[in-house]
Amino acid sequence: MAGALLVAGTGLALWQALVWATGVPPFILPGPGQVGAALIRHGPMLAENARFTLANLAMGMAAGIALGLATALNLALSPFARVLLRPMLVAAQAVPVFALAPVVTLWLGYGAPSKVVMVALVVYFPVTSVLFDALMRPPPALEDLARMMRARPLPCLLLIRLPHALPALGSGLRLAAVQAPLAVIIGEWVGSSRGLGHVMLMANGRGQTDLMFAALAVLAAMGMGLFAGAGLIQQRLERGRP
């Protein structure tokens, strides 16, 4: 905690020093004091929009993690699913999220569903990919023992492969926690009447750079909280590994 506060304080000091040294106008780069004042001045409005963004993040991550877990288990259990679904997953992820956002918004509208789907799509692939790779690399000794005892595929998957693959799921969650805020903001940029992305667009159009940076600071804090939460989950999974 002390190290993080030191890094944050150093970054703010360098930011303020850059503003003083260059004399850049506030509408280009406001100082940290001006951004802090905007946070206080627009606090209720930022909090309301942050709740909307955070709710979309939470629902999208939950959907993406659940679908990713189910898909990884299905791929590990069924060779037919691997032949059928893996090329489709790779092809889907080859399309940038910026290209998907207008299509998803056109189909689902400007409300929360399009943002939830955007987050779920971004979270789904890293969770599926990382967990599937771990499921396909079980401990050789236990795999040989299960084969000698003629264990059925499903019990072998759930009792041997999955417990040893759970720490990898934690790594996938950390990747997802980094990418999910980007997905929800892109969705709000493409079309939304609420959320931090909407606030940033409106502030940019009105020349309120301090408010735009304040919304960005709230989003950054949200992302760091998600990443820290995913790290705690990964630690718990590592401790519970058999």
N, C-alpha and C positions, 0 to 999 in steps of 0.2 A: 504494500500500500504506500509506504514512504517513497519507494522508488518511482511508482507511478505518479505521485504528487510532484516529485522533483522533476520528472520529465515534462509533465504538464506545465509546471511553473516556468521551466526553461523555455518551452515552446512559446508560451504567452509573452515572455520577456523578449525573445527574439522577434516575434511578430510586432510588438510595440516599437522595438528598436528599428525595424525595417520601415515602419510607417514614419517615424521621426526622421530617419536618415534620408529617405527619398522624398518626403513631403508630398506623397501621393494623395490626391483628393479623397475625401471620405466616401464619395459615391463610387470610387474604384476599389478602394481597400480601406474599410473602416478599421480603427484600432480595436483591441479587445475590450477597452472600456466602453466604447460605443455599442459594441455587440452585447455586452453585459447589460447596458441600459435598455437596449431593445428587448432583451429577454425579460427584464422586469416589467417594462412598459406594456408589452404584448403577451405577458405571461398567460392570462386566461385563454386568449385566442389560440396560442401555441399549444397549450395543454389540451384543449378540445380537439384540435386537429391531430395532435400526437396520439390521442386515444383512438381515433379512427385508423390511423396508420398502424398502430400497434395491434389493434384487433385484427386487421387484415393480415398482418405478419403472423400472428399467432395461429389463426385459422389456416392460412396457407401452409405454414410449416407443419402443422399437425397433419394436414391432408397429404402433403408431399412425403413426410416421414412414414405414414401408414402405408401409402401406396408403394413407396420404395421398399419397405420391409417385406410386404406381400410379394412384390415382384421378384426380389432377390431370392426369397425362399422358393418361389415357383421355378425360377431359372435353375437353382441348384438342384431341385428335385426332378425336373423333367428335361431330358435332352431335346425333346421336341420343342419345348418352350425356348430353349437356348437358340435353336436353329431359326425359329420364327420371330422371336421378339428382340434378340440382341441387335440385329441389323436395323430394326425399326427404331430402337432407342438411340443408336449412334446417329442415324439420319436425322432424328428429331432434334438432337442436341447440336447438330451442325448448323441449324438455323439460329442466327443471333436473336437474343431476347428483344432487341430493338425492333426486329422485323415481326416478331410475334405479337407485340403489344397492340398495334393498331387492329390486327385481325381479331384478337381476343376481345378488345373493347367494342369492336363492331358487332360481334356476336352476343356479348353479354351486357353491353351498356356501360354507362359511366359510374355505376354504383360499386358496391363492395365486391360482388362476385367476380368481376374481371380482375381485380387486384389479387383476390385470393387465388384464382387460377394461375395468375402470373407467378406468384410466389411458389405455389405448389409445383409448377413446371420446373422452376429453377432449383428447388430443393430436391426434387424427385431423382434426378440423374446422379448426383454425387452419392446420395444415400444408397441407391440401388447398386451403383458400380462398386463402391468401396465394400459394401457388405457382401455382395456376390463374390468378389475376389477372395475375401476372407473365408467365406463358406466353402470355396473350392480348394482351400489349403488347410485341411484339418490335421491334427497331430498324427503323424504316420503310424505310431504305435497303436493308438486307439482305433484308427481306421483299419489296421490289420486285424486287431482283436475283434472288431465288429464283423469283419468279413469272415473270420474263422467261425464266429458264432452264428453266422447267417442272419444277421440283424436285418430287418426290413428297412427300406430306404427312408421312410418317414420318421420312425423312431431314431434312426442313426442321425438324420438331419437335425432333429429337435434336441436330442440328448447329447450329441457329441460335437457336431459342427457348429451349431448356433451358439452354445455357451462360449466356445473359443473364438467366435467371430464378433462377439459383442463389443470388445474394445475397438475394433475397426469401425463399428457403427458409430462410436463416439467421435472418431476422426471424421467420418462423413457428416456428422452433425456440426462439427466446427467449420467445415467447408460450407455447409448450407447456411450457417449463421452469418458468414461473411457475405454471401451472395444474395440472401433474401432481402435485406434492405434496399439493395440496388434494384431488384425486381419490382418491389412495391412502389418505389419512387418513379421508376419508368412508367409503370401503369398509371400513376397519378399525373405525370406529365402529359401522357397521351390524352387522357380525358378523365377529369374528376372535378367535383365541386367542393371537395373536402380533402383533408390530409396535408401532411407537411410538404409533399411535392406541389400541391396546389398553392400553398402559401408561398413557396419559393418562386413559382411562376408569376404570381400576382405581384410579389415584391419586386421581382426583376423588371416587370413591365412598368411599375410606378417609380422606379429608381430608388427603392428603399433597400439599399445594399445591406445596411445593418440588420434589417429584419430577415433578409435572405440568409445572411451568415448565422443569425440566431436560430432559424429553422434548421440550418445545416448542423449546428452544434447539438441541437436536440436529437437529430437523426443519428449523429455520430455517437452520442451517449447511448442511444437505443441499441445501435449496432454493437458497441462494446459490451453492453449488458448481455445481449444475446450470445456473444462469443464467450464471455465469462461463464454464463450458464451452461453452454455446451461443453466447456472445459471441465466444469464440475461433474457433469454427467459422465464424461469420459473417465475421470478419475474414479468415480463410483464403479463404473463398469470394469475398470482395470483391477480394482480391489476385489471385485466379486468374481474375477476370472478363475476357473477351476485349475 
